[in-house]
Amino acid sequence: MLSHSILRGYKTQRLIDLLMAIGVIGLLAMTYVGCLENYLTKARLTAELLPAISIIKAEIVFHRAITGEWPRNITLQGDELDRDDLPLTSKADLTYVTKLVIDNGSIHATLGYRGDEDQPGLDNIKGKTLSFRFAVPENDVLGPVIFVAGNANQYPGWKFSGSDRTDLSSSLYPYLWQ
């Protein structure tokens, strides 16, 4: 027959094992929540910015083809982003963009949330800027146009337009622009 003190030690060991298992599960859950938050932020930005920037990109390239210059000094902020008479945003629903600046062949989107209620998980993008820049071949300025996001590496033989004001972490760049 087991003595009383041996059983007490056995129960204590089971309790310690249980607490360690709960601690490990808690650490795994915290890691998962952090990864999930970044995943959701990237998905939100991709869902909104991909169609909006594609519309704007087409209009900027068209403007350059007609005038030979990139558009300069266009700033849309707040309710101006919702105007129906602007072709730049008429087909795009910009919920996570608080300000849009188009200057000399680059688009600077200041991120945040323009909705009525606060969205959880957007603190890491609030007030951050993501720049999109155009590039053309150095020896053929009327040739093909490529489009890069953020502080992408310069490609040899291509002339990049505009400036890069990106201060958003590259881990949060929308999909397709990483």
Residue pairs with C-beta under 8 A, 6 or more apart in sequence:
37 121
37 124
38 124
38 171
38 172
40 121
41 121
41 122
41 124
41 125
41 172
42 172
42 173
42 174
42 175
43 175
44 96
44 122
45 96
45 111
45 125
45 130
45 172
45 173
45 174
46 174
46 175
46 176
48 92
48 93
48 94
48 95
48 96
48 97
49 96
49 97
49 109
49 130
49 174
50 174
50 176
51 91
51 92
52 89
52 92
52 93
52 94
52 97
53 107
53 109
53 132
55 88
55 89
55 91
55 92
56 88
56 89
56 92
56 100
56 102
56 107
57 107
57 132
57 134
57 147
59 87
59 88
60 70
60 71
60 102
60 105
60 107
60 134
61 134
61 145
63 69
63 70
63 71
64 70
64 71
64 105
64 134
64 145
65 142
70 104
70 105
70 106
70 134
70 161
70 162
71 102
71 103
71 104
71 105
72 102
72 103
72 104
73 102
73 103
74 88
74 101
74 102
74 103
75 99
75 100
75 101
75 102
76 86
76 88
76 89
76 99
76 100
76 101
77 98
77 99
77 100
78 98
78 99
78 114
80 86
81 89
81 94
81 97
81 100
81 114
82 89
82 94
83 89
83 90
84 90
88 100
88 102
89 100
94 100
94 114
95 113
95 114
95 115
96 111
96 112
96 113
96 114
96 122
96 125
97 109
97 110
97 111
97 112
97 114
98 110
98 111
98 112
98 113
98 114
99 108
99 109
99 110
100 107
100 108
100 109
100 110
101 107
101 108
101 110
102 108
103 162
103 163
104 161
104 162
104 163
105 133
105 134
105 161
105 162
106 131
106 132
106 133
106 134
106 161
106 162
106 163
106 164
107 131
107 132
107 133
108 129
108 130
108 131
108 132
108 165
109 129
109 130
109 131
109 132
110 127
110 128
110 129
111 125
111 126
111 127
111 128
111 129
111 130
111 168
112 122
112 125
112 126
112 127
113 119
113 122
113 126
124 169
124 172
125 168
125 172
128 167
128 168
129 165
129 166
129 167
129 168
130 149
130 150
130 166
130 168
130 173
130 174
131 149
131 150
131 151
131 162
131 163
131 164
131 165
131 166
132 147
132 148
132 149
132 177
133 147
133 148
133 149
133 152
133 160
133 161
133 162
133 163
133 164
134 145
134 146
134 147
134 160
134 161
134 162
135 145
135 146
135 147
135 148
135 155
135 158
135 159
135 160
135 161
136 142
136 143
136 144
136 145
136 146
136 158
136 159
136 161
137 143
137 144
137 157
137 158
137 159
138 157
138 158
138 159
139 157
141 159
146 155
146 158
148 160
148 177
149 166
149 173
149 174
149 177
150 164
150 166
150 168
150 170
150 173
150 177
151 164
151 166
151 170
154 160
170 178
